[in-house]
Amino acid sequence: MATMKALRNNAIFQAMFIGSITGLAGVILFVFILQLPTTTEEAAETIPTVQTPEEQQVQQQYFALQHGVFSNFDSAAQFLGTYPTLNKAAVVKVDEQYFVWSRLDTEKVETALTIVPTGFYKKITIMSSCPNPAEFQLPVTLKDSKMFSLEDTEAIDKQQVPKDWTALMTEVSKLSTNPNVVRLHMFINYFESLDCLKVTF
């Protein structure tokens, strides 16, 4: 009788023990399953993203001697043809407008304002984000008047200017020996051919 009672008590104890272990395992498994989505979301949130750095730029301020602004090229060209004194001027397209500029100066020159037709200095900023180092430095290179002298051609560091610089300068210099006029036409050549060269007002 005592043996049966002991066996019964032992079975109850084992059942309780197994039940406790099973319940604890179930709770642990349940908690683990609940944690899975949170862990995945946190992992997804901490994945590093590659951000594009802000585009580098070189910029310089200039003064363009402006004689008019037009909504189309033909009107600007017709205006140029009306004044022989603008035979060295050029039409520059910026933001869907066509500007008539006769020179590009690093500072205002009062005597330049006596030209007919009258003009005024428009402050502009030339910016470059070109990947090519020489083209990237164009806003700075254009500041140096020595870069426009045929006499100093040999002294120009070919690494600091675009490959066609010397040949282009030779052609532009046939139009004028004034460095501010030469600068204007050198700038226009690169401005029209390089999307990475910009002008803002």
C-alpha positions in Angstrom: 0.0 0.0 0.0 2.8 2.3 1.0 4.7 1.3 -2.3 1.6 2.2 -4.4 1.3 5.6 -2.6 5.0 6.3 -3.1 4.8 5.5 -6.8 1.7 7.7 -7.2 3.5 10.6 -5.5 6.6 10.0 -7.6 4.5 10.1 -10.8 2.8 13.3 -9.8 6.1 14.9 -9.0 7.5 13.8 -12.4 4.4 15.1 -14.2 4.7 18.4 -12.4 8.4 18.6 -13.2 7.9 17.7 -16.9 5.0 20.1 -17.1 7.1 22.9 -15.6 10.0 22.2 -18.0 7.6 22.0 -21.0 5.8 25.2 -20.0 9.1 27.1 -19.5 10.4 25.9 -22.8 7.1 27.0 -24.4 7.4 30.5 -22.9 11.0 30.8 -24.0 10.1 29.7 -27.5 7.2 32.1 -27.6 9.3 35.1 -26.4 12.0 34.1 -29.0 9.4 34.1 -31.8 8.1 37.5 -30.7 11.6 38.9 -30.8 12.4 37.7 -34.3 10.5 40.5 -36.3 11.9 43.2 -34.0 15.4 42.0 -34.4 15.0 41.8 -38.2 13.6 45.4 -38.4 16.4 46.7 -36.2 18.9 45.0 -38.4 17.4 46.4 -41.5 17.4 49.9 -39.9 21.1 49.7 -39.1 22.2 48.7 -42.6 24.7 51.5 -43.6 23.6 53.4 -46.7 26.0 54.9 -49.2 25.3 58.6 -49.5 26.6 60.6 -52.5 28.9 63.4 -51.2 28.0 67.0 -52.2 29.4 67.8 -55.6 32.6 69.8 -55.3 32.8 73.1 -57.0 35.3 75.8 -57.8 33.7 79.3 -58.4 34.9 82.8 -59.1 33.2 86.1 -59.5 33.5 88.2 -62.7 31.9 91.3 -64.3 30.4 90.9 -67.8 29.9 94.1 -69.8 26.3 93.7 -70.9 24.6 95.6 -73.7 21.3 93.7 -74.0 19.3 90.6 -73.2 16.9 88.9 -75.5 14.5 86.0 -75.5 16.0 84.3 -78.6 19.3 84.1 -80.5 18.1 85.8 -83.7 17.1 89.0 -81.9 20.4 89.1 -80.1 22.3 88.5 -83.3 20.3 91.2 -85.1 21.2 93.7 -82.3 24.9 92.8 -82.7 24.7 93.5 -86.4 23.3 96.9 -85.8 26.4 98.2 -83.9 29.8 97.9 -85.6 31.3 98.7 -82.2 30.1 95.3 -81.0 32.0 93.4 -83.6 34.0 91.6 -80.8 31.0 91.0 -78.6 29.2 87.7 -78.3 25.8 86.2 -77.5 25.8 84.0 -74.4 22.8 81.8 -73.5 22.1 81.5 -69.8 18.8 80.1 -68.4 16.9 80.4 -71.7 17.9 84.1 -72.1 20.4 85.5 -74.6 22.9 88.1 -73.3 25.1 90.3 -75.4 28.4 90.7 -73.6 31.5 92.5 -75.0 34.0 91.6 -72.4 34.6 89.7 -69.2 36.5 91.6 -66.5 37.8 90.6 -63.0 36.8 94.1 -61.8 34.8 97.0 -63.1 36.6 99.3 -65.6 34.9 102.7 -65.9 36.4 103.5 -69.3 34.8 100.4 -70.8 31.4 101.9 -70.2 31.9 104.6 -72.8 31.4 102.2 -75.7 28.3 102.7 -77.9 25.8 101.2 -77.3 26.0 101.9 -73.6 26.3 98.9 -71.3 26.6 98.1 -67.7 28.5 95.6 -65.7 26.6 92.5 -64.7 28.1 90.5 -61.8 28.3 86.8 -62.6 29.7 83.7 -60.9 31.4 81.1 -63.0 31.3 77.6 -61.4 32.9 74.3 -62.4 32.3 70.8 -61.1 34.1 69.1 -64.0 35.9 65.8 -63.3 38.9 66.8 -65.3 41.4 68.7 -63.1 42.2 71.4 -65.7 38.6 72.0 -66.5 37.7 71.9 -62.8 40.0 74.9 -62.3 38.7 76.9 -65.2 37.0 79.6 -63.0 40.4 80.3 -61.4 42.5 79.9 -64.6 40.3 82.5 -66.4 41.2 85.1 -63.7 44.9 85.1 -64.7 45.4 87.6 -67.6 48.9 86.0 -68.3 47.1 83.0 -69.6 45.9 85.0 -72.5 49.2 86.3 -73.7 50.8 84.7 -76.7 54.2 85.8 -75.5 53.8 83.7 -72.4 52.6 80.6 -74.2 55.7 78.6 -73.3 55.4 79.5 -69.7 51.9 78.1 -69.3 51.9 74.9 -67.4 50.1 72.5 -69.8 48.9 70.4 -66.8 46.9 73.4 -65.5 44.9 74.2 -68.7 42.7 72.1 -71.0 44.5 70.4 -73.8 43.2 72.8 -76.5 43.9 75.9 -74.5 46.9 77.2 -76.4 45.5 76.5 -79.9 42.2 78.1 -78.9 43.9 81.2 -77.4 45.9 81.6 -80.6 42.7 81.8 -82.7 40.9 84.1 -80.2 43.9 86.4 -80.0 43.4 87.2 -83.7 40.1 88.8 -82.8 41.5 91.0 -80.0 44.6 91.5 -77.9 42.5 92.8 -75.0 42.7 90.2 -72.3 39.2 90.9 -71.1 37.8 90.3 -74.7 40.0 87.2 -75.0 38.8 85.9 -71.6 35.2 86.3 -72.7 35.6 84.2 -75.9 37.8 81.6 -74.1 35.1 81.3 -71.4 32.2 81.0 -74.0 34.1 78.2 -75.8 34.3 76.1 -72.7 30.9 77.2 -71.4 29.1 76.0 -74.5 31.0 72.7 -74.7 31.1 71.6 -71.0 27.9 70.9 -69.1 29.9 71.0 -65.8 30.7 74.7 -66.3 27.8 76.9 -65.0 27.0 80.6 -64.7 24.8 82.2 -62.0 23.8 85.8 -61.4 
